């Protein structure tokens, strides 16, 4: 677990690889290897970046004087996550993107997130175009949602920012590779063998096959 953490592997991946029943145990590996003096975020804040708004809080945000107390980026992101993405599979990915990229913007008013700020952030992700495109799409939808519900009254700073071009990662196994795979499956446990056969025969994603 410590070696994985040193390589920058996420807590979720460490938990999955070591088959830990509780993510807190995986988080300890990340915390244990942190250099002396490096602040370690609390486990609760890592697992739950957004608390569910209390009753009436949304109405209070909508009705308050924006000139005196503008909507912050953190408030907008929390409302979007807990209201719009509450029961959607993309909620987990949005939470991860927020923790990784935007948590430093939390206290800034939404109108203060300028286009040049977003462009500078997006250009830093050019080496990971797939992650950058997904994060920019989340950010664009976040501002569109805020505009739709009158939480945002400024132009969308992500507008007209083009996504990175990505190369297709589609690949097919050769006949020789399939034969070698089938021979190797005989040495795997029954559950692993069934899992890999589902992947090969159906082409579904790993998460779908696990489910």
Secondary structure, 3 states (H helix, E strand, C coil): CHHHHHCCCCHHHHHHHHCCCCHHHHHHHHHHCCCCCCCCCCHHHHHCCCCCCCCCHHHHHHHCCCCCCCCEHHHHHHHHHHHHCCCCCHHHHHHHHHHHHHHHHCCCEHHHCCHHHHHHHHHCCHHHHHHHHHHHHHHHHHHHHHHHCCCCCCCCCCCCCCCCCCCCCCCCCCHHHHHHHHHHHCCCCHHHHHHHHHHHHHCCCHHHHHC
